[in-house]
Amino acid sequence: MTPLITVQELSASLNEVVLLDVRFGGPGTGEGRDAYLAGHIPGATFVDLETAFAASEGPGGRHPLPDTAAFQEAMRVAGVGAETLVVLYDDWKSIAAARGWWLLRHHGHHDVRVLDGGWGAWLAAGLPAEKGTHQGTRGDFTATAGDLRAIDADDAAALALDGVLLDARPADRFRGEGETIDPKAGHIPGAKSFPALSLVADDGRLLPSAELRARFEELEASGERVGVYCGSGIQAALATLAAEVAGLPVPALYAGSWSNWITDPSRPVETGA
């Protein structure tokens, strides 16, 4: 069962889903909410990535996983119930939506989809939008142990040695060039460069499943012992979504990612290709 939904499928089932607008304009900008207020898919509720999908920045990284109770409450407020089909969308190549998809699956909610192409695909199809806010009925979602796995720095280091560890950041940051976000440049030794943005076509839709599968297989990353990280665990979620679309085992997510790895000066850093 694909984790994606098309705009046509969503348009035909708007009254049957809990729709979450997770557009994200960047840390602390509020641009995602502003964009939502200016226009969104009818019936969508806005969910803020930084407060609902992440805990506060600290030793755990720039976007560590949220506290389970806090995430459960955020999803209940957004209308997520135990049996509801949840659809998420953004305008950022589905990166924020993939983070929400991963979190819901990680916390035991299986009926989750990402709108392929996001807000841009909805507008391109000439479908209606509404302004202002929408608040649905409070849900009864209960967070439990799900089927997607999170790993820590030690697990990531082990996978780099005896499995496959993918780095989902742009290739220049993997090489240690042009780092403008984190205070230290480079990558986890043994990791392989696997830019998440390369998994998305120019129109914002994920590449076809066969092409995604080929991308993973090229790096021998189609098995069970695969992990993925990025700068703060957001772009890496897109790689986990792509693996599911490709019909492959979903890589374990190192949620703290590079921004957590570099908080311990004893952890090694590698640069170059």
N, C-alpha and C positions, 0 to 999 in steps of 0.2 A: 504494500500500500504506500503510495507516494506521499511524502510529507509536504508536497506542494499543492496549491489550488490555483486554477486559472481565474482571470477576471470574469470570464463567462460563467464558470461554475459558482463563483462567489455571488455574482449578480443574481443568479437564479435561486440562491439560498440565504439571502441576507437575513431573513427573519428566523433562520434556524441556527444561527451561529452567534457566539460571543466574539465580537470584532475588536481587536486592540490596535490602536494607532501608536506605534512606538518610534516615530520619527525623532531623530537625535541630531541637534545642530552643533554639538561639541560640548566639552566639559564646561558647566556653569553658564552657558549662554542663554538658556531658555528658548532657543530658536525652534526646538521641536514643538513645544506647546504653542508658540506663536503661529507656526505653520498649521497646526491642527485647528486653531481657532479661526484661521482665515479660510479653511476649507478642508473637509475630510470626507471619507466614504460614509454615507448615511448609516447611522447607528453605531459608529465606532466610538469607543471610549479611549481617551488618551492615557497612556502609561509612560511615566518618566523612567528612562533607562537608569539614570544615576541613583534614583531612590528605590525603585522597585526591583531592578535587576542587578544591583551591586551594593555592597557595603561601602563604608567610607574608606577613602584612600589611606594607606598605612603600610606597615611591613608586609601585609598580605598582597600588596600590589596596588595599582591605580584603580582597578575595578574588581576587587575580590568578590567572591560569591556572597550574596545576601544571607543574613540569618534566616534559617528555615521558617521560623514563626513570622518574621517580618515579610518574607516573600508570600507566605500563605495568606496573610492579611491583605497585602496589596492585590493579590489575585481575587480574593473574595470581594473586595471593594470594587474591582473592575468587572465583577459579574460572573467570574468563572465558577462553575459548579462541577460536581463530581462527574456528571454525565454529559457536560456540554462540549460541543465541537468549538474549539478556539482557533481563530484565524488571526495572524499577526501580519502587519505590513509596515514598511518604512519607505523612505526615499533615498536610501544609502546602500543600494545594491543588496538589500536584505540582510545586512550585517547585524543591525540591531534586532530585527525580527528573528534571526537565527539564534541570537543570544536568548531571547524569550522562549523560542521553541525548545532549545536545549534545557533551559531551566525547568520548564514544565515537564518535559520528559524525565529529567533527572529526579524530579520530585513526584513522579508516579502518575502524571496525567498523560495518557497516551493519544487522545484524540485531538491532535494539534496539527495545524497546517500553516505554512508561510505562503502569502500571496506572491506568486511568481511575477516578478517585474515591479511589484509594489505599487506605490501611489502613481508613479509615472505610467505604468501599464493601464491603470484604471482611467486616468485622464485621456490617454491615447485612444482608448476604446470609446470615448465620448459618453461615458457613464456619469450619472449625476453625483453631485457633491453637496454637502450642507455645511453651514458655518456654525460657530458657537460651540457649545458643549453638549455632550450626551452622557447621561449616567444611567446605566441599566440597573436591574434588580440585583441586590447583593447575592453573591454566590455562596456555595457551601464547600468549595474545594478544600480538601485536606491533603497536606503534603506528606508523602510517604516515600520510601525508597523506590526509585525508578530504575529504568534499564540503561541509562547512560551514565558513564563512570567519570568521576573527577579524580585527578591524581595530584600529588604534591611534587616539590622539587626533587626529592630523592627518587621518586618513581620515574620522573622525567629523565633524570640522569641514567637510571638503569635501562630505560627503553633506548636511550641513545647508544648504549653499549651492546645490548643483546636483542633489540627489537628495531623499530623505526620510530624516530621522533621527528615530526614535521614542524617547521617554523613557517607560520602563515603570514608573516610580515612581508612588505615589499622587499625585493631581492637586495636593494642597496642597503637597507637597514640590517638584513641578515649578514651582509659582508662587513658591516661596521662602518659604512659610508653614509654621510648625510643624516646622522642621528640628531634629531631636533626635539625629541620627546623625552627620552630617558637619559639620565646622567652618565650612563656608561654604554658604549657601543659594542656590537658584536653579537655572537649567538652562543647557545649551549653547545659545547664540544660534541661532535658526532651527529648533530641535527642536520636535516636536509631542508633546503629552501623550497617552500611550497606556497607561493603567494596566493592568498585567498582571493584577491581581486581578479586573478587570472581565471577563476572558475566561473566568472560572470560575463555574459556577452554585453555588447555595447548598449543594448536596449534594457539592461538591468535584469534580464532573466538568466537563470542558471543555464550553463551549457547542457546539451543533451546528455542523458545518462550514460550512453556508451562512451562519449568523449570524457566525461568525468571519471569513469572507471579507468580509462586509458591513462589519465593523468596520475591516478593513484598507483596503478600497476607499473608505470614507468619508474617509480621510486621504490618499488617492492613494498608498497604500503597498503596492500589489499587484504592483509591477514588480520589476526586477532591482536598481536602485540604491536600496536601502533598508538602513538600519542601525538598530540598537537598542541602548540602554544603560539602566542603572538606577543604583542607588547603588554596587553593587560587582560587577555582572555576574551576579547570581543570578536575580533576578526577570526580567531581560531574556531569560534562557534560556527562560522559560515563553512569552514572545511568539514566540520562534523555533519552539517546538514547535507553538504555535497556528497559525502560518503553514503549517507542513507539514500539519497536520490539515485546514486550509482548502484545500489543494491549490495553494498559492501558492509562489513562490520564497522560500526561507528567508532572512530578513534577516541581514546580517553582524552579528556580535556584537562590540561594543566592550567587551571583558571588563574592562578597568580601570575603565570607567564614570566616574560623577561623582566617586568617591573618588580616582581617578587624575587626572581633569581639573583638579581644584582644587589639585593639588600644584605646578602651575606658575602663579605669580601673573600671568604675562603673558597667560594665556588668559582671554578675556572671559567674563563671567557675565551672564545675563539673568534678570529676575524678572517676575512677572505672568503672565497667561494668554496 
